[in-house]
Amino acid sequence: MFKSTRKIVISGVMAAMLITLGLLPQGFIPTIFGVSLTPMHVPVIIGAVLEGPVVGFVLGLIFGAFSFLQAAIAPRGPGDVLFTNPVVSILPRLFIGPVAWAVYELLRRIKEPLAMAAAGVAGSLTNTILVLGVIGLLHLLPWTLIGGLALTNGPVEAAVAAVLTLAVVAAVKHIETGRRGSTV
């Protein structure tokens, strides 16, 4: 699974970031709607873009496990009870990395910075759509409320993921982003 030192290091660093975010209040930010905003999908996306879909899958599993544990042990809002179901908290998170990697691979030959940002958006939207979709399919919340959550949480998380994925992956890959005089 992890055949190179670089893959192991990147996976370890991203896993450490996930664990740190999972333990800090900033990992799950409660909203007035009862379902937390989270930046925890970003290390999953970055790991997948840098090292492939298997690394993204494993990091998604770590994210999902923290989501499940946080909801069960230390809920921060009324919506956290929904995430005590592993089908809601873990299963959708397994797809974040592979989708982000696929989008990156599809677009990187066109323009790599665009591919990085698009991978961030795609990974984030995968998280939002699959988690909320599972909640809806299991009839845990009404679809009208789910739509509102998607429109409030989704764009913010996607924008954050796009910017951070572009910045971190470009820095790691030493790619010029088109700005004059410096590289990211």
C-alpha positions as MATLAB code, in Angstrom:
seq = 'MFKSTRKIVISGVMAAMLITLGLLPQGFIPTIFGVSLTPMHVPVIIGAVLEGPVVGFVLGLIFGAFSFLQAAIAPRGPGDVLFTNPVVSILPRLFIGPVAWAVYELLRRIKEPLAMAAAGVAGSLTNTILVLGVIGLLHLLPWTLIGGLALTNGPVEAAVAAVLTLAVVAAVKHIETGRRGSTV';
ca = [
       0.000    0.000    0.000;
       2.696    2.531    1.016;
       5.639    1.770   -1.264;
       7.744    4.874   -0.870;
       9.200    6.896    1.945;
       7.543   10.026    0.562;
       4.112    8.353    0.553;
       4.591    7.247    4.163;
       5.738   10.709    5.249;
       2.916   12.557    3.467;
       0.372   10.076    4.850;
       1.785   10.459    8.350;
       1.794   14.245    8.231;
      -1.781   14.395    6.897;
      -2.935   11.816    9.462;
      -1.287   13.879   12.223;
      -3.109   16.970   10.947;
      -6.412   15.054   11.000;
      -5.802   13.818   14.536;
      -4.838   17.317   15.698;
      -7.913   18.864   14.075;
     -10.057   16.090   15.509;
      -8.866   16.876   19.022;
      -9.135   20.667   18.722;
     -12.355   22.692   18.776;
     -11.469   24.013   15.302;
     -11.900   20.521   13.847;
     -15.681   20.666   14.161;
     -17.136   24.176   14.309;
     -20.763   24.224   15.480;
     -23.207   26.344   13.475;
     -26.632   27.736   14.291;
     -28.115   24.901   12.226;
     -26.746   22.226   14.574;
     -24.441   20.571   12.013;
     -20.786   21.502   12.304;
     -18.567   23.061    9.659;
     -15.294   21.195    9.379;
     -11.931   21.754    7.704;
     -11.023   18.095    8.344;
     -11.616   17.106    4.737;
      -8.724   19.310    3.582;
      -5.853   17.005    4.700;
      -7.705   14.112    3.041;
      -7.838   16.053   -0.234;
      -4.211   17.187   -0.026;
      -2.995   13.676    0.765;
      -4.939   12.244   -2.164;
      -3.705   14.860   -4.639;
      -0.094   14.378   -3.542;
      -0.047   10.593   -3.135;
      -3.072    9.044   -4.814;
      -6.485    7.562   -4.118;
      -5.379    4.856   -1.659;
      -3.797    7.443    0.638;
      -6.949    9.555    0.247;
      -9.106    6.568    1.149;
      -7.093    5.828    4.308;
      -7.121    9.491    5.355;
     -10.878    9.609    4.710;
     -11.240    6.636    7.042;
      -9.340    8.509    9.766;
     -11.541   11.589    9.223;
     -14.696    9.485    9.393;
     -13.527    7.688   12.531;
     -12.843   11.018   14.259;
     -16.226   12.318   13.174;
     -17.870    9.203   14.630;
     -15.887    9.347   17.886;
     -16.367   13.077   18.365;
     -20.118   12.721   17.892;
     -20.304    9.783   20.311;
     -17.935   11.019   23.015;
     -17.994   14.823   22.928;
     -20.859   16.162   20.786;
     -20.672   19.893   20.104;
     -24.161   20.421   18.728;
     -27.544   18.761   18.369;
     -26.739   17.550   14.864;
     -23.819   15.475   16.121;
     -26.189   12.683   17.127;
     -26.602   11.953   13.403;
     -22.889   11.170   13.141;
     -23.006    8.363   15.702;
     -24.140    6.240   12.752;
     -20.998    5.062   10.878;
     -22.938    5.053    7.602;
     -23.226    8.839    8.026;
     -19.883    9.611    9.654;
     -17.460    7.153    8.018;
     -18.780    5.779    4.717;
     -19.101    9.099    2.804;
     -15.639   10.234    3.929;
     -14.010    7.251    2.187;
     -14.811    8.826   -1.202;
     -13.368   12.318   -0.587;
      -9.778   11.415   -1.480;
     -10.454    9.228   -4.513;
     -12.791   11.842   -6.034;
     -10.341   14.686   -5.371;
      -7.505   12.637   -6.895;
      -9.605   11.793   -9.987;
     -10.485   15.447  -10.580;
      -6.861   16.475  -10.127;
      -5.645   13.792  -12.545;
      -8.299   14.759  -15.101;
      -7.387   18.472  -15.074;
      -3.660   18.605  -14.288;
      -2.586   18.404  -17.929;
      -4.724   21.450  -18.714;
      -3.471   23.713  -15.925;
      -2.074   22.325  -12.701;
      -3.095   25.143  -10.318;
      -6.659   24.878  -11.658;
      -6.528   21.112  -11.089;
      -5.425   21.621   -7.474;
      -8.196   24.089   -6.687;
     -10.795   21.978   -8.513;
      -9.690   18.907   -6.550;
     -10.244   20.891   -3.351;
     -13.750   21.873   -4.433;
     -14.585   18.362   -5.675;
     -13.368   16.677   -2.493;
     -15.250   19.130   -0.321;
     -18.465   18.815   -2.308;
     -18.114   15.025   -2.192;
     -18.089   15.273    1.581;
     -21.068   17.646    1.713;
     -23.210   15.866   -0.875;
     -22.562   12.319    0.340;
     -22.938   13.067    4.062;
     -26.122   15.083    3.583;
     -27.375   12.637    0.972;
     -26.990    9.706    3.365;
     -28.735   11.709    6.101;
     -31.607   12.330    3.690;
     -31.797    8.761    2.418;
     -31.924    7.470    5.990;
     -34.736    9.987    6.709;
     -32.769   11.497    9.590;
     -33.615   15.056    8.515;
     -36.123   16.503    6.052;
     -34.793   17.251    2.572;
     -35.678   20.949    2.857;
     -33.399   21.293    5.880;
     -30.697   19.287    4.110;
     -30.857   21.689    1.160;
     -30.399   24.633    3.508;
     -27.415   22.966    5.148;
     -25.862   22.243    1.765;
     -26.236   25.871    0.720;
     -24.801   27.263    3.962;
     -21.983   24.837    4.787;
     -21.073   23.623    1.297;
     -19.769   26.796   -0.380;
     -17.728   27.878    2.662;
     -16.070   24.481    3.046;
     -15.456   24.224   -0.722;
     -13.811   27.655   -0.888;
     -11.552   26.888    2.066;
     -10.630   23.516    0.557;
      -9.816   25.083   -2.838;
      -7.525   27.752   -1.386;
      -5.726   25.462    1.069;
      -5.316   22.622   -1.420;
      -3.843   24.982   -4.008;
      -1.486   26.614   -1.506;
      -0.228   23.439    0.154;
       0.039   21.219   -2.915;
       1.732   23.969   -4.937;
       4.223   24.512   -2.112;
       4.961   20.806   -1.854;
       5.286   20.406   -5.615;
       7.213   23.682   -6.021;
       4.954   24.816   -8.798;
       4.731   28.398   -9.923;
       1.178   29.672   -9.621;
       1.538   32.440  -12.158;
       2.211   35.247   -9.673;
       5.125   37.483  -10.564;
       8.376   37.099   -8.740;
       7.601   34.259   -6.401;
       6.394   30.720   -6.158;
       3.900   29.297   -3.710;
];
